[in-house]
Amino acid sequence: MRERRWESQAALTDRDWLALGGRLARVGLALPPSSKEVIGYVEEWTVTSPEEIGRLSDWHLEDVTVIQIHEHWQGDFYLLAGGYQALSRQLRAHGAYCSVSHPFLLERAPAFGAWRHHQPRGVLWVGFRDTHAFIRVRLQTTDVVAPGETRADDQRDRWLEERQRAFESVIRMLDFPIEVTVEKERAVLRTNQEQAALLCSWPDAFGPCQFEYNINDPLDLLVRAGRLAATSPEPAQVRAYLTGFDRSALTQFQVTMAPSRSAYRCSVHCRLDELPEVLRLITPDGRLYATLCEFQTAPLLPDAPAADNAWVILGMIGQQGDVRLELRLNRAPLPESQMTGWLEELVGLPVAYAPLPAFP
């Protein structure tokens, strides 16, 4: 979520792949052999029934999740999410869980001015597991600055103060017993409720940041989640994530909750040369990601001090039968104005900055 990401601007041909291998070899890097075992990540694969996952039965799958999507939904989020909670409890399976997402809007704050560094729209999830329930809230920023990057140091105090206010706005609407402070250049959340578990992810990155509040009372969280969802009055895409349920249970969810459409998300263990077949099976809607190699930038940029702790993950993304190159960096080793040009020189292909969405 807090990575910097670039993507090639055109689908790659066999000639492009050969040329890429040659360019990497000249700087001491190498693409993996075709027999290498990789993990491909499938997203947004539209399906009409749970049986369609059988297309991938030749490979070992993990983290199989069905996403039920309610397009242009407008109604009582409490009732919809409550329906998922009741059905998941009825169809209870060990390790299975579900969550339901909905957008929300931050409070307007005239006294402080408009939100400058954070998007006014965030997303909440209310989820249900065997032993507890949770609400997760995620904010998105207008830019992404990874930890360790210095290009926005003159704005760091300002965006930290705004992140504190944004979290406080959400917590006030949810009426949670959570205190927010800024300590050592990160947002810190605390609660005095002994029976609650509170987590905060990516608090030191100027990018997507979220907190999750866990308790044992799902009905209490449903009421709070419904109140926060009501701040976004426009028709919304509501997504329910179902993990660990068998096919008969998934069919029951499909019939009872009547989503507009459903999509799969999973991890596929396969050889590198099998990725084209996986992509063919999930076409036209599914996306397929896979990591090809990872390397440190310092040997390639010996005169760039920021390169010491910067790493590149070189991967592929496939969609609609086309394959593109993606490059993910934990931080930028060069000034912002030089990054695209350096990556294009490295891989020999036109690339563009292409951050992934904060609300998958």
Salt bridges, closest charged atoms under 4 A:
GLU3 OE1 - ARG328 NH1 3.17
GLU7 OE1 - ARG5 NH2 2.85
GLU43 OE1 - ARG287 NH2 3.22
GLU44 OE2 - ARG239 NH2 2.50
GLU52 OE1 - ARG55 NH2 2.79
GLU62 OE2 - HIS60 NE2 3.58
GLU62 OE1 - HIS269 NE2 3.19
GLU71 OE2 - ARG261 NE 2.88
GLU107 OE1 - ARG172 NH2 2.68
ASP130 OD2 - HIS94 ND1 3.88
ASP143 OD2 - ARG151 NH1 3.29
GLU149 OE2 - ARG4 NH1 3.38
GLU149 OE1 - ARG151 NE 3.41
ASP153 OD1 - ARG156 NE 3.64
GLU161 OE2 - ARG165 NE 2.91
GLU162 OE2 - HIS118 ND1 2.96
GLU183 OE2 - ARG190 NH1 2.89
ASP204 OD1 - ARG2 NH1 3.03
ASP204 OD2 - ARG186 NH2 3.61
GLU212 OE1 - ARG136 NE 2.91
ASP220 OD2 - ARG224 NE 3.03
ASP273 OD1 - ARG271 NE 3.06
GLU274 OE2 - ARG271 NH1 3.45
GLU277 OE2 - ARG280 NH2 2.68
GLU326 OE1 - ARG5 NE 2.65
GLU326 OE2 - ARG328 NE 3.29
GLU336 OE2 - ARG4 NH2 2.72
GLU336 OE1 - ARG151 NE 3.32
